Amino acid sequence: MNSKYDASSIYQFLVHTPESALRKMFITPQFTAVHFGILLKVLRAGSENDFCDHFYNENFPKSKFNAQEIVLKETFWPLCVTALNQHGLLQPAQKAAA
């Protein structure tokens, strides 16, 4: 579960950064173009709240996934968190004021 991170800041970064720059940043031998495609599907499938729900619950929107993507879905979220961490994009979640 990814609730220790601020998914909202990740969403904002991803939607405000050109896709070409994101591709250059994220696609590596570990986080492939197929992984990146899954990330874009999750990002584009709904609102910021939807993205945050998927991120925190490590699940996916009701979208069509191809055979390559289906194979990677089980390991996608841990790899995504690793890729985000490598670029310093994960911020700790803020605790709600009591």
N, C-alpha and C positions, 0 to 999 in steps of 0.2 A: 504494500500500500504506500502511495506516494504523498500522504497527507502532511508530511513534514516540510513539504515545499510549497511555494506560492505559485500555483498553476496560472493564476491570472496574469502575473508578470511574464510568464513564458508565452501565454497566448498573445499578449500585447506585442511582445518582441517579434513573434512569428508573423503576425498579420501586418506589421508595419515595416518588415524587412523584405526587399525584393526577393522573389523566388530564386533568381540566379545567384544571389549572394548566399542565400540559405543552402543551396545545392553545393556551392564551393566550400562552405563551412562544414556541413554535416556529412557529406558522402565520403566514406572511408571504406577500407576493406571490411571493417567490423559493422558499420552502419551503412548498408548498401543503398543503391538507388531504389530498391524495392522497399526497404525500411522507410526511406524518405517519402516515397509515394504513400505509404500507410499513414505517416504523420500528416501529410497534406490532406488525405481523405478525412481524418479525424478533425483536423483544423477547419475544413470547409463544410463539414456535415451539419453544422449548427452554430449556435451562439457561443459566446465566451463561457457562459454557465455550462453549456453542453460539453465543451472541451474540458473544462475543469472537472466535471463529473467523470468523464472517461479517463482523464489523467489520474484522479484520486482512486478510482475503482478498478483501474487497469482493465478496462473493457473497451468496446468499440461501438460506433454508431451502426445503425441498420443500413449498411452500404453494401454494394457489390464488391467483393474482393476476388481477385484472380487467384489461380492455383498457387503461384509463387507467394502471394501475400498471405493466403490461408496458412501455408506452412510456417510462416514467420510470426504469425499472430501470438503464439504461445510465449515466445521469448521477446516480443517487441518492446513492451514497456520497460523492463530492466535495461535493455540496450539503449532505449531512448533516454532514460535517466542518465546513463553513463555518458552518452554523447552530449547531453545538455550540460552535465557537470564538467566535461572536458573543456567546454567553452565558457565556463563561469556563469552560466545562465540561470542556475537554480538558486533561488533565494530562500532562506528559511521562511516558513509560514509565520505570519504574525499571530501571536496569541491574542484572542479577543479580550478586551478590557473587562475586568470583573465587575 
